[in-house]
Amino acid sequence: MNTEVIVEVFEGDVDIRGGTFKNDQGEQVEYETRKQPARLESNGYAYPFDVRLEKGRAPFPPGRYVMDCGAMLSVNKGAHAISKFPILRAVKPVAKA
């Protein structure tokens, strides 16, 4: 069974939050998270979803996208990881008025 995961990105600003934390060496480290509001649809259900944006990544234009889960997966020597930054492929961009 191959189920598409659809992400609908809404119009809106990117939510940017930052701060500092102490790492394992006791050093203060600054961080910043960037999220864009969206909705995730799969198997007939819809859920609120935040699209995390990597540093320097422009926000996604409003529209519908397919999440490329295969491209987000990496396997190295039997260990696997899924990126926290979604890879989205445009399905239907929203036309600007």
C-alpha positions in Angstrom: 0.0 0.0 0.0 1.5 3.3 -1.1 -0.2 6.2 0.7 0.6 9.8 -0.2 1.2 12.3 2.5 -0.2 15.7 1.5 0.9 18.9 3.1 -1.1 22.0 2.6 0.9 25.1 3.4 -1.2 28.1 4.5 -0.6 31.8 3.9 1.1 33.3 6.8 4.4 34.3 8.4 7.1 32.0 9.5 7.1 31.5 13.3 10.7 32.2 14.4 11.8 31.4 17.9 15.2 31.3 19.5 17.1 31.2 22.7 20.1 29.6 24.3 20.9 26.4 26.1 23.9 24.8 27.8 25.5 21.9 25.9 27.2 18.9 27.4 30.4 20.9 27.8 28.6 23.6 29.8 28.9 26.2 27.0 26.0 28.5 26.0 24.7 27.7 22.6 22.2 29.8 20.6 19.5 28.2 18.6 16.7 29.3 16.3 13.7 27.4 15.0 11.6 28.4 12.0 8.2 26.9 11.4 5.5 27.5 8.9 1.8 26.6 9.7 0.3 23.8 7.5 -2.0 20.8 7.5 -0.9 17.2 6.9 -3.4 14.9 5.2 -3.1 11.1 5.1 -5.5 8.2 4.8 -8.5 10.5 4.8 -7.5 12.4 8.0 -6.1 15.9 8.4 -3.9 17.1 11.2 -2.3 20.5 12.1 1.4 20.4 11.1 4.4 22.7 11.4 6.8 22.7 8.4 10.2 23.1 9.9 12.5 25.2 7.8 16.3 24.8 7.7 18.4 27.9 8.3 18.5 29.9 5.1 15.5 28.1 3.5 12.9 30.4 2.0 9.3 29.7 3.2 7.2 27.4 1.0 4.6 29.3 -1.1 1.0 28.6 -0.1 -0.3 25.4 -1.8 -0.5 21.7 -1.8 2.6 19.5 -1.7 3.4 15.8 -1.5 5.9 14.9 1.3 8.7 12.9 -0.2 9.3 10.5 2.8 11.8 8.4 0.8 14.0 11.4 0.2 13.9 12.3 3.9 15.2 8.8 5.0 18.9 8.1 5.3 20.4 4.7 6.1 24.1 4.3 7.2 25.5 1.0 8.4 22.1 -0.3 9.4 21.1 2.9 11.3 18.3 4.9 9.9 17.1 8.5 10.4 14.3 10.6 9.1 15.0 14.3 8.6 13.0 16.7 10.8 13.0 19.1 7.8 10.3 17.9 5.3 11.0 17.6 1.6 8.0 18.8 -0.2 7.1 18.4 -3.9 4.6 20.9 -5.3 1.2 19.5 -6.3 -0.9 22.6 -6.8 0.4 26.0 -5.9 -2.2 28.6 -4.9 -2.6 31.4 -7.6 -1.9 34.9 -6.3 -4.9 37.3 -6.6 
